[in-house]
Amino acid sequence: MGEIIKISVIIPVKNCEETIGFQIIALLNQSTTIPYEIIISDNGSIDNTKVVIEDYLRINKNIKYLYSGERKGVSYARNKGAEIAYGDVLLFCDGDDIVEREWIEEMYQGSLNFDMWGGSLDDKILNRNKNRPAGKPLFMSELPLFGKTPFIVGANFGIKRNILEALGGWNEEYDFGSCDDVELTWKGMVNGYVIGFCQK
């Protein structure tokens, strides 16, 4: 009898052949004993993203590839990944990032204290100066603000499965790079759920 999966890490991807391998390796080398799975939800890649992922599927049974290109959008890809997830704790990250070694452990601890929670982001490590977004460098030690209200960034987002279902999932009207994370956070707050921040 296998281990019971407690955490599902869901990664929406589209044309991430150059970066997804680094994220998978980082997730496979987590310093945690908590059973987890990795679900890669492919929102219609036309490059070699699937080929790269297939190399890892052969070596780890807890990695799943899901094609979710029937409808465009990061929210759709996240929802489709959540539909096949085994874990009661859902963690969302992106295919062009690299999580730290303690990420899953720290984010799991967040699930013991919060209903929805986020972690820090650092845009300096993976981006050269010319590739960074406009504005000051991003390094979060708390939840960022949209206006005056905090929200959880979708690239480092934790939520309990039953709460995501109660909120109706991610709003699929949003495309990649939009404010679906802001909306989901605020919907949770309006409905009385506790949001919080983890350091990883």
Secondary structure as GFF3:
##gff-version 3
##sequence-region A 1 200
A	DSSP	beta_strand	7	13	.	.	.	ID=ss1
A	DSSP	alpha_helix	20	28	.	.	.	ID=ss2
A	DSSP	beta_strand	36	42	.	.	.	ID=ss3
A	DSSP	alpha_helix	49	57	.	.	.	ID=ss4
A	DSSP	beta_strand	63	67	.	.	.	ID=ss5
A	DSSP	alpha_helix	74	83	.	.	.	ID=ss6
A	DSSP	beta_strand	89	93	.	.	.	ID=ss7
A	DSSP	alpha_helix	103	111	.	.	.	ID=ss8
A	DSSP	beta_strand	116	118	.	.	.	ID=ss9
A	DSSP	three_ten_helix	129	131	.	.	.	ID=ss10
A	DSSP	beta_strand	145	146	.	.	.	ID=ss11
A	DSSP	beta_strand	149	150	.	.	.	ID=ss12
A	DSSP	beta_strand	156	160	.	.	.	ID=ss13
A	DSSP	alpha_helix	161	166	.	.	.	ID=ss14
A	DSSP	alpha_helix	180	190	.	.	.	ID=ss15
A	DSSP	beta_strand	195	197	.	.	.	ID=ss16
###
